[in-house]
Amino acid sequence: MSVVSQVVSSLTGSHHEYDLVVVGSGFAGSMTTLNFLEECKKIGKRGKVALIEAGKEGERCGASRWTMAYLRLDKDNKFDTDWKHEMKRVSEGLADQEYCAKMEQEVPITAQYLLDHGVKLNHHDEKNVLLEFNTSQHFVFPEGGGHAIINALFDHIRKFDNVTIMWQTQAEQLLTHDDGRVCGVRVRKADGHMTKVHGKKVMLACGGFEGNREMLGKYVGPRTEHLELIAPGLKYNTGFGLKMGLECELVDTRAKKPDAVIWGHNYGIVVNEHCKRFYDEGKRHLFATFEMIALETWRDQNQKSYFVTDSAIMDRFRPGWVYDTTDQEPEKSDTIEGLAEKLGLDPKELKKTVDEFNAAINDKDFNLLALDGKRTHGLSPDKTNWANPINKPPYYGYPMKAQLTFTYGGLKCDLDSRVLATTGVPIPGLYCAGELSGLFYNECKFIPVPSSQTSVCRSTRINTLHMFSEKPIRRFTEAE
């Protein structure tokens, strides 16, 4: 029997059971839902889908709708071929390389899928920031960010009458048959009452546990109450099926918008509230270190850090994405002491730190597009690349804090998104996608449990077919 025939034969005729229950309406959940609906239409069947979302319609989708959604794609929408090596490095060899290779193979399909569904992808040649991507200094982002992707997917989903979207509905427990096969979810509705949503297959795509302070305290550690959420929708990510890890980003403390990330920590210095540097701002590439300095800010610096640079950097980078994701202008002064006052720092101490930094820099050439070895000597910590003197007024600064973006780690699954039991066998009827699944991530040594690298778009029409097939289909798609 062909795969499509198996799909057709498995579609239920029951009015009380869905063919597919999708938990979560972010990138992964929305793509799974739309793929399934389109495949059903293609084969002339009315497979029924329930899309369950804990959030309100205007706050849905975890972080998906709020992100800029930068993608490691080249000019042909092919994925960064070095990503698998980066994952091997940061996981100390624990990342599943077969998984990484499959992702590299399938990402162009996802990109084309988005284009076919009305998402416009902007191609950007980066001339200032050294990218660790093997994409010839190129990356891609959707016009309108993640919100544009979500809107495009939902515009298509709403054209189908065989999908039920359940807003303000929290999935709390899997339903199973006596033989262990998953057959739906138990949910809590907006009125507080519990009910059961039965389905032949269940796709979990409900994100991490950013909105669960108890889990954050248990699996990440103390002081997580000081980590604000980077996007409103994350409060609905309460940890269904996910129990480990953390990622955060440095954002402008003054910002009035979500996801106001200050990306360019590499190109100046970052100090704490006592005007002391605490991290090697030039340790590695921007995208390889921006989470780590944010975590240091949260863990050891009382959730306060300050980026300081001069006109040589700001004139080169602005306007542009590196410093303009926030909706606030940087603080500005003709003197370091004046900048310190605007940032609420001790003027003498900040001037001392900047002077010591400038005096410790070697005479190598400053090269933004290389790990240039222009570094300091004798400081603690030293800056090992891009240590350009901060001596050209006016001077600029941003007050920053860490905000919670993703929780890393999740359910182990195979290349078909089937969730695996601890014995390594697939759990019948259960799948997961997006932040809820991912690769083993090992770089954050201070986190008490291992966490995993994940992506934000995962599952395709082929995956949808597999949901109703007994034969494994070794194919899936994800984009990051």
C-alpha positions in Angstrom: 0.0 0.0 0.0 1.4 3.5 -0.9 2.0 6.1 1.7 -0.9 8.3 0.4 -3.2 5.3 0.4 -2.3 4.6 4.0 -3.2 8.2 4.8 -6.5 7.9 3.1 -7.4 4.6 4.7 -6.6 6.0 8.2 -8.7 9.1 8.1 -11.5 8.7 10.6 -15.2 9.1 9.9 -16.0 9.8 13.6 -17.5 13.2 14.5 -15.9 13.0 18.0 -12.3 12.2 17.0 -9.8 14.4 15.1 -7.4 12.9 12.7 -4.7 15.2 14.0 -4.4 17.2 17.2 -1.7 19.9 17.1 -0.7 21.6 20.4 0.8 25.0 19.8 0.3 27.6 17.1 3.8 28.9 16.5 5.9 28.2 13.5 6.1 24.5 14.0 2.4 24.0 15.0 1.1 26.3 12.2 3.2 24.6 9.5 2.1 21.1 10.7 -1.5 22.1 10.6 -1.4 23.7 7.2 0.7 20.9 5.7 -1.8 18.3 6.9 -4.8 20.3 5.6 -3.2 20.8 2.2 -2.3 17.1 1.9 -5.9 16.1 2.8 -7.2 18.4 0.1 -4.8 17.0 -2.4 -6.0 13.5 -1.9 -9.7 14.5 -1.7 -10.3 13.7 2.0 -11.5 15.8 4.9 -9.1 15.0 7.6 -10.1 16.9 10.7 -7.5 18.9 12.7 -7.7 20.5 16.1 -5.2 23.3 16.7 -4.9 24.0 20.4 -3.3 27.2 21.6 -3.0 28.3 25.3 -2.7 32.0 24.4 -5.2 34.6 23.3 -5.5 35.2 19.6 -3.6 38.5 19.8 -0.8 37.1 22.0 -0.4 33.6 20.5 2.6 31.7 19.1 5.1 31.9 21.9 8.1 33.9 20.5 7.4 33.0 16.9 5.4 36.1 16.0 7.8 38.4 17.8 11.1 37.4 16.4 13.0 38.9 13.5 13.6 35.3 12.4 17.1 35.6 11.0 17.9 32.6 8.9 21.3 31.0 8.1 20.6 30.9 4.4 22.8 31.8 1.4 21.7 33.6 -1.8 20.1 30.4 -3.1 18.2 29.7 0.2 20.6 26.8 1.0 21.4 26.2 4.7 24.7 27.0 6.4 26.9 23.9 5.7 29.0 24.7 8.8 26.1 24.6 11.2 26.5 20.8 11.9 30.1 21.4 12.8 29.2 24.3 15.2 26.7 22.0 16.9 29.3 19.3 17.2 31.6 21.9 18.8 29.2 23.4 21.3 27.8 20.0 22.3 31.3 18.5 22.7 30.4 15.8 20.1 27.0 14.9 21.5 24.8 16.5 18.8 23.2 14.1 16.5 25.0 14.6 13.2 22.5 12.6 11.2 19.8 15.0 12.4 22.0 18.0 11.4 22.6 16.6 8.0 18.9 16.0 7.4 18.2 19.6 8.4 20.8 20.9 6.0 19.2 18.8 3.2 15.6 19.9 3.9 15.9 23.6 4.8 15.6 24.8 1.2 12.3 23.0 0.9 11.0 24.9 3.9 12.2 28.2 2.5 10.4 27.5 -0.8 7.3 26.5 1.1 7.2 29.9 2.8 7.7 31.7 -0.5 4.9 29.7 -2.1 2.6 30.8 0.8 3.2 34.5 0.4 6.2 35.1 2.7 8.7 37.5 1.3 12.3 36.7 2.2 14.8 39.5 2.3 18.4 38.7 1.4 21.1 40.6 3.2 24.8 40.8 2.5 26.5 41.7 5.8 29.5 44.0 5.4 30.4 44.7 9.0 29.6 41.7 11.3 31.7 38.6 10.8 29.3 35.7 10.4 30.3 32.3 11.5 27.9 31.0 8.8 29.3 29.4 5.6 27.0 31.5 3.5 29.4 34.1 2.0 28.5 36.7 4.6 24.9 36.4 3.7 21.7 35.8 5.7 18.0 35.9 5.1 15.0 37.3 7.1 11.3 37.5 6.3 9.9 40.9 5.6 7.9 41.6 8.7 9.7 39.1 10.8 8.1 36.1 12.4 4.8 37.9 12.5 4.7 37.8 8.7 5.3 34.1 8.7 2.5 33.4 11.3 0.1 35.7 9.4 0.8 34.0 6.1 0.3 30.5 7.5 -2.9 31.5 9.3 -4.3 33.2 6.3 -4.1 29.8 4.5 -5.2 27.8 7.5 -8.4 29.9 7.9 -9.4 29.0 4.3 -10.1 25.4 5.5 -13.4 24.5 7.2 -12.0 21.1 8.5 -9.8 22.8 11.2 -10.9 23.8 14.7 -8.8 26.4 16.4 -9.1 26.4 20.1 -7.8 29.6 21.7 -7.1 30.0 25.4 -6.9 26.2 25.8 -4.0 24.7 27.8 -3.0 21.1 27.0 -2.1 19.5 30.3 -2.1 15.7 29.8 -1.8 13.1 27.1 -4.6 10.7 26.6 -3.5 7.1 26.0 -5.0 3.7 25.4 -4.2 0.7 27.6 -1.5 -0.4 25.1 0.3 3.0 25.4 -0.9 4.5 22.1 -1.5 8.3 22.4 -5.1 9.2 21.5 -5.5 12.8 22.3 -4.9 15.4 25.0 -6.7 16.6 28.2 -7.1 20.3 28.1 -8.2 23.2 30.4 -10.5 25.7 28.8 -10.6 29.4 29.4 -13.5 28.9 31.9 -11.3 26.6 34.0 -13.1 23.4 33.1 -11.2 20.3 31.8 -12.2 18.4 28.7 -10.7 15.8 26.4 -9.7 16.4 22.8 -9.5 13.0 21.1 -7.2 12.5 18.1 -5.6 9.6 16.2 -2.3 11.4 16.3 -0.9 14.2 18.4 1.8 16.7 17.4 3.3 18.6 20.3 4.6 22.0 19.2 4.0 24.0 22.3 7.4 25.4 23.0 9.4 25.5 26.2 8.8 26.5 29.8 9.7 30.2 29.7 6.4 31.0 31.4 6.8 28.4 34.2 8.7 30.0 37.1 8.6 26.7 39.1 10.3 24.8 36.3 12.8 27.6 35.7 13.8 27.5 39.4 14.0 23.7 39.4 15.9 23.1 36.2 17.8 26.3 35.7 18.5 27.6 39.1 17.9 30.5 41.5 17.2 34.1 40.6 15.2 33.1 37.4 12.4 35.4 38.8 14.6 38.3 37.6 14.5 37.1 34.0 11.7 38.9 32.2 10.2 37.4 29.1 11.4 38.9 25.8 8.0 38.5 24.1 4.4 38.5 25.6 3.5 35.2 24.0 6.1 33.3 26.0 4.0 33.5 29.2 1.9 30.7 27.6 4.9 28.4 27.2 4.4 26.6 30.5 6.5 23.5 30.0 4.1 20.9 28.7 6.4 17.9 28.0 9.6 19.9 28.3 11.9 19.9 31.4 15.4 21.3 30.8 17.6 24.3 29.8 17.7 28.0 29.1 18.7 30.7 26.6 18.4 34.5 26.9 19.4 37.7 25.1 20.6 41.2 26.0 17.9 43.8 25.4 17.6 47.5 25.8 16.1 48.2 29.3 14.3 51.3 28.0 12.6 49.6 25.1 8.8 49.8 24.7 8.7 46.9 22.2 9.4 43.1 22.5 12.6 41.6 21.2 14.7 44.9 21.5 18.0 43.0 21.3 21.3 44.9 21.4 23.3 42.6 19.1 26.7 44.4 18.8 28.4 43.6 22.1 31.5 42.6 20.2 32.3 46.2 19.0 32.9 48.0 22.2 32.9 47.0 25.9 30.2 45.8 28.2 30.5 46.7 31.9 28.4 46.0 35.0 26.8 48.5 37.4 30.3 49.0 39.0 31.8 49.9 35.6 33.8 46.7 35.5 34.1 44.5 32.4 33.2 40.9 33.1 33.2 39.1 29.7 35.5 38.8 26.7 33.4 40.7 24.2 35.6 39.4 21.3 35.7 35.7 22.3 34.0 34.5 19.2 31.5 35.6 16.5 28.5 37.7 17.5 25.9 34.9 17.1 28.1 32.4 19.0 28.4 34.6 22.1 25.4 36.9 22.5 23.5 34.4 24.6 26.5 33.7 26.8 27.1 37.4 27.8 23.4 37.7 28.5 23.5 34.7 30.8 26.5 36.2 32.6 24.5 39.4 33.0 21.7 37.5 34.6 23.7 35.1 36.6 26.5 37.2 38.1 25.9 40.9 37.3 22.6 41.7 39.1 20.7 41.8 35.7 22.5 45.0 34.8 25.0 45.6 32.1 26.0 48.5 29.8 27.4 48.6 26.3 29.8 51.4 25.6 31.4 52.4 22.3 32.3 55.5 20.2 31.3 57.2 16.9 33.8 55.1 14.9 31.6 52.1 15.5 28.2 53.7 15.5 28.8 55.6 12.3 29.7 52.3 10.6 26.8 50.2 11.9 23.9 52.6 12.0 21.4 52.5 10.5 21.2 48.7 10.5 20.0 45.7 12.4 22.9 45.5 14.9 21.9 48.4 17.0 18.5 49.4 15.7 16.4 46.5 16.8 15.4 48.6 19.8 13.0 51.4 19.5 15.2 53.7 21.6 18.1 55.9 20.6 21.4 55.2 22.3 22.5 57.4 25.1 25.1 59.9 23.7 27.7 62.3 25.1 30.9 64.0 24.0 32.7 62.7 27.1 32.8 59.3 28.8 31.9 61.0 32.1 28.9 62.5 30.5 27.8 59.2 29.0 28.2 57.6 32.4 25.9 60.1 34.0 23.2 59.4 31.4 23.6 55.6 32.0 23.4 56.1 35.7 27.0 54.9 36.2 30.0 56.4 38.2 31.7 58.8 35.8 35.2 58.4 37.3 35.0 54.6 37.3 33.7 54.3 33.8 36.5 56.7 32.6 39.0 54.6 34.4 37.8 51.4 32.8 37.8 52.9 29.3 41.3 54.4 29.8 42.7 51.1 31.0 41.0 49.2 28.1 42.5 51.6 25.5 46.0 51.5 27.0 46.0 47.6 26.9 45.2 47.3 23.2 47.9 45.9 20.8 48.8 47.5 17.5 47.2 45.0 15.1 44.9 46.2 12.4 41.2 46.3 13.3 39.2 44.0 11.0 35.5 43.5 11.6 35.3 40.7 9.0 37.9 38.4 10.7 38.8 37.2 14.2 41.5 39.8 13.9 43.6 39.2 17.1 43.4 42.9 17.9 43.3 42.4 21.6 44.1 43.6 25.1 46.9 42.3 27.4 46.9 42.4 31.1 43.2 43.0 31.8 40.8 40.6 33.5 39.1 39.6 31.4 41.1 40.5 28.2 39.2 41.2 25.0 40.7 38.8 22.4 39.4 40.3 19.2 38.0 43.6 17.9 39.6 45.6 20.7 39.4 48.9 19.0 40.2 52.0 21.2 37.1 53.9 22.4 38.4 57.4 21.8 36.4 59.1 19.1 33.5 61.2 20.5 30.7 61.3 20.7 30.4 58.2 22.8 27.4 56.0 22.9 25.8 53.5 25.3 22.9 51.3 26.0 21.6 50.0 29.4 20.9 46.3 29.0 19.4 43.3 30.8 18.8 39.7 30.0 15.4 38.5 28.9 14.2 35.0 28.5 13.9 33.9 24.9 14.0 30.1 24.7 14.4 27.1 27.0 16.7 24.5 25.5 16.1 20.8 25.7 13.1 18.6 25.1 11.7 15.3 24.0 13.9 13.0 22.1 12.6 12.3 18.6 13.7 10.6 15.5 14.1 12.1 12.0 10.3 11.7 11.4 9.5 13.8 14.6 8.2 10.6 16.4 8.8 11.0 20.1 11.0 8.2 21.5 10.5 6.4 24.8 13.5 6.0 27.1 14.0 2.6 25.5 14.5 4.3 22.1 11.3 3.0 20.5 8.7 5.4 19.0 5.7 6.1 21.2 2.7 5.3 19.0 0.7 8.3 18.0 3.0 11.0 19.5 5.1 13.5 17.6 6.9 16.7 18.5 8.3 19.7 16.6 9.9 23.1 17.1 11.4 24.3 20.4 10.0 21.2 22.1 12.5 18.9 20.3 16.1 19.5 19.2 19.7 18.7 19.5 21.9 18.2 22.6 23.4 21.5 23.7 26.3 21.6 26.1 28.0 25.0 26.1 26.4 26.6 29.1 28.4 24.8 31.8 26.6 26.5 34.7 23.2 25.2 33.8 22.6 22.2 36.1 21.3 19.9 33.4 22.3 19.5 29.8 20.1 21.4 27.3 19.6 21.3 23.6 19.8 23.4 20.5 16.6 23.7 18.7 15.0 25.4 15.7 11.8 27.2 15.2 10.2 25.7 12.1 10.0 22.0 11.9 7.6 19.6 10.1 6.4 19.2 6.5 3.8 17.7 4.3 5.9 14.6 4.2 5.9 14.5 8.0 2.2 14.9 7.9 1.9 11.9 5.6 4.0 9.9 7.9 1.7 10.6 10.8 -0.8 8.3 9.2 1.6 5.6 7.9 3.1 2.6 9.6 6.2 2.9 7.4 8.8 5.5 8.4 9.5 8.2 5.9 13.0 9.6 6.5 12.3 13.2 5.8 11.5 16.4 7.7 12.1 20.1 7.3 13.2 22.9 9.7 14.5 26.4 9.3 16.5 28.4 11.8 
